[in-house]
Amino acid sequence: MSTFWFAVLGLLFATYFALGGLDQGVALLLPLYRSDDAKRGALNAIGPMFLGNEVWIVGAVGVLVAAFPRLEGELFGAAYPVIVAVVLGLIALNAGVQLRGRAVRRGGFDALITGGGLVLAAGWGLLLGVVLHGVPVDAGGHVHGFAPLASPAVWLTALANVALVVANGAAYLNWRGVGAPSRTGPAAAALVALAAGAWYLQGPPDIRNPLLATVLAAVVVAALVFAGVAKRPGRAFVATLVACALPVIAVALARYPGVLASTMDPGATVTVESAAAGGDTLRLLAIGAAPLLPVLVAVQISCWWLFRRRESQPTPLYW
């Protein structure tokens, strides 16, 4: 049962990294548009899906807290400043997008949107890096400081994730008929390859499946390169979606059946089994929460299908 919920957790986070990364990418590209109409057009391109994209992180955090309380406690303890920044970034992005259209002077809200997107993209990249690096936890489950945040490889992972969401946002805007840079994929591919090389040089402890993680990293790079040369915008967008989702799966599978490696005491490494809640709690979640997952997927797909038209066609004004 713990493995099932770990797979659900990974699926939710991977989906959020792809779809939430889409919102962050558009936010980071916003300063490239000079006129207010162009900026509003970019934001309206994600309007129908914006709130739906953010729902995935609510589900992911809910599963994390309910099904893996030890993982939540030790990860949050090792990266508490990043967690605070991510929450503030999420609030800033959502508030900025929804309040911008109500303001007379919108420059401040534009900065809030872009700043929120940058903090979110970098923050989620940092959390991936912390999981890959390992955390300073002792046998008693006590976390000592924020040592992973001093690692250059962790920050390089954050930079790579920023490049990933920018490529994702640009591919989406091009697909929707809103002009955006078309060569962001190869640049993101180079940063992902550089980050992967940094992790090989650092050699984090307790990596169980390095070959599988390497294959997935190579797929990410290939997808980004393909996005840069694809003739059809829709194919480029699908490629960037895959590239944004796979790092979550790659990091999780690199450690599985471990989750968090201890950099202080190898015996304190957290596994899927030791991080999970009790069997009764997991069974209760399976009865109460699991049936909601297909509903969440169906709502997201229906939103995308209903509002699939390009921005060049008549469309409601959202923001």
N, C-alpha and C positions, 0 to 999 in steps of 0.2 A: 504493500500500500504506500509506503514512503517513496519508493521509486516512481510509482504512478504520479504522486503529487509533485515530485521533483521534476518530472517531465512536463507536467502542467505548468509549473512555475517557469520553467525554461521557455515553453511555448508563449506564455503571456509576456515575458520580458522581451523575447525575440520579436514578437509582433509589435510591441510598443517601440522598440528601437527602430523598427522599420517605419511605422506609421507616425509615431511621435517625432521621429527624426525628420520626417517630411515637414512637419510644422516648424521644427527648429531650423531646417535648411532654408525654408522660405523666409523666415525671420532674419537669418543672417544675410540673405541676398537683398533684403529690403533697401539698404543704403545705395545699391547700384542704380535704383530707379530715382530719377530726378523730380519728376512731376508728381503731384498728389494723385492724379488720376492713374498713373502707372503703378504707384504703390498700392492704391486701393484695388487695382485690378489683380495684382499679385496676391493680396490677402483674400480677395473674393474667390480666387481659384481654389483655395483650401477651405473656404467658408462652410460648405455643406458637410465636410468631413472633420472639421477642426475639433469640435467637442467629442465626437466619436473616437477620434484617434487618441485623445487623452484618457478615455475610459479604461484603456488597456492597462495603464499603470496603476489605476485604482484596484483593478482585479489582481494584478501581480503583487502589489504590496499586501493586499488582503490575504492572499494565499501564503505569502512569506511569513506574515505575523501569526496566522492561525496554524499553519502546517509545520513551520520550521522556526519556532521561537528562539532556539539557541543560535541558529544561523543569523537571525535578525539581530539578536543582542550583541554578538561578538563582531559582526560586520559593522554595525552602526557604531559600536565602541571604537573600532579601529579607524573609522573614517567619518567621525561625527561632524567635523567642519564641512566636509563635502555633502553630507546629508542635508545639513542646514542650507547650504548654498543651492542645492537642487530644489528643495522645497520653495525657497524664495524665488528661484528662477522660474519655476512652474507657475507661481502666483503672478510674477511680473509679466510673463508671456501671455497668459490668459487674460489678465486685466488690461494689458496694453492693447491687445487685439480687439477686445470687446468695447473698450472705452474710446478708442481712437476716433471712430466716426462721430462721436458726440462732442468732440472738442473743436474749438475754433482754430487754435494753434496746435498743430499735431506733431511738431518736431520732438517734443518731449516724449510723447507716446511712441513715436518711431524709435527713439533711442531706448525706451523701456522694452519694446518688442525685441529689438536686436540684442540688447544686453541680456534679456531673459533667455533668448535662444542660445546665445553663446555660453552662458552659465550652465544651462541644461546639457548642451552637447558635451562640454568639457567635463562637467560633473559626472555624467554617466560613463564617460570614458575613464575618468579617474577611478570610479568604483569597479569597473572591469579590471583595471590595472591592479587595484588592491587585492581583488580575489586571486588574480594570477600571481601576484607577488608573495602572498601569505601575510598573516597578521601576527603581531607579538602577543600571543595569548599563552598563559601558563596552564599547568595541569588543573588548577582550580577554576579555570574559565575566566580569569581576570585579564583584561586587555591593558597593556602597558604602552601608552603613548600612541603617536601617529607616525611611527617609523616608515610605513610604506609610502607615505606622501613625500618622503625625501628622495625616492628613487627616480632617476631620470627616465627609466623605462615606463614607469607609471604615467608620468607627464607626457611622454611621447605617445602613449596609448590614448590619452585625452586629446592630443592634437590630431591624431589619426581619426578619432571619432568625429571631431569637428569637420574635418575634410570629408568624411563619409556623408554626414548630413547635408553639407553644402552640395555635394554631387547629387544626392537624392532630391533635394529641393529644386535644383536646376533642371534635372531630368523631368521632374513632374511639371514644372512651369512650361517647359518646352512642349511637353505632351499636351498640355491644356491650351497651347497657342499663345502663351505669354512669353515674350522674349526673355531668355536667360543665357548665361555663359554655357557653352556646349563642351568645353574641354576640361571640366572639373574632374571627370572620372580618372584620367591618367595621373593627375596630381595626387588624388586621393589614393590611387593604387601604389604610388611611390611611397607615400607616408605609411601605409599599412605594411608594406614590405620592410620599410625601415624599422617600424615598431616590432615586427616579428623578429627581425635580426637582432634587435636590442635584447629581446627576451631570451634568445638563444645564447647570447653572450653572457647574460646575467645568470641564467640557469636557476630559476626559482625551485624551491624544494618540493618534493612529493608530486611531481608531474607523472601521472599514471599512464597517459595515452598520448605521448608526444607525436607519434606518426599521424594519428587521426586529427589532432589539432593543426599539424602542418598542412595536411591535405585541405582542411577547411579554410585555412589562411590563404592558401594558393587559389582556392575557388573565389574568395573575396577579391583578390587581386585581379584574377581573370575576368570576373564580372564587371569590375570597374573599368578595365581596359576595353572590354566589349562595349560598355556604355559610351565610351568616348568615340568609338568608330561606328556605332550602329547607325544604319540609314533611317530607321523608323524610330521616332521618339518614344512610342509605346514600349518597344523592346528595350530601349535604353533605360526607361523608368523601371521596368520589371527587374532589370539587372541591378540597378542601384538599391531597390528594395531588398533583394536577396543579399547584396553586399552589406547592408546595414543590419540585417537580422542575424547573419551567420556568426559574427564575433561572439555574441552571447552563447550560442551553442558550442562554439569552438572552445571557449574558456571553461564552460561547464564540463564538456567531455574530456578536456585535458586533465582534469583532476578526478573525475568520477572513478570509483565511488566516493572519493573524498570531495569535500566542498571548500573548506578553508584549511590551509596548511599553517601550522604554528611555526614561526621562525625562532621560537624560544625553546620549545620542548616537542620533539617529534611525536611523543605520546599524546599530546594535546590536540593533534590534528582532528578537525571536525569532519565526520563522514555524513553521508545522507541519512544513515540509520540513527546516528547519535544526535543529529540536528533536528530530527523529526519529532513532532508531538506524539503523544501516546496513541495506541491503536484505536481506542474508542473515539478520540478526537478526529482522527483521520477518517474513520468510518462515518462519523456524523457529517463531516465536510462532504464526503462522497454522496450522501443522501441530500444534503441541503444546498450545496454550492455547485457541484458538478453539473446538474441539469441546466444551470444558468449559462454555462459556457457556450452551448450551441445557440442559445438566444442571442448572446453577445455577438457571435460570429454572423448570425443572420441579419441582425440590425446593421452591422457595419457594411456587409455586402449590399444590402438593400439601399443604404445611403449612397454608396458609390455608384450603384446602377442608376438610381433615380436622377443623379446630378452628374452624369458622365459627359454632358455636352461640353464643347470647347468654349472658352470665354469669348470667342468671336461671335458666338450665337447669343440670342437674347437669354439672359439669365438673371435670377433675382440678385439684388444687392444685399450682401450680408454685413459688411463692415464699413 
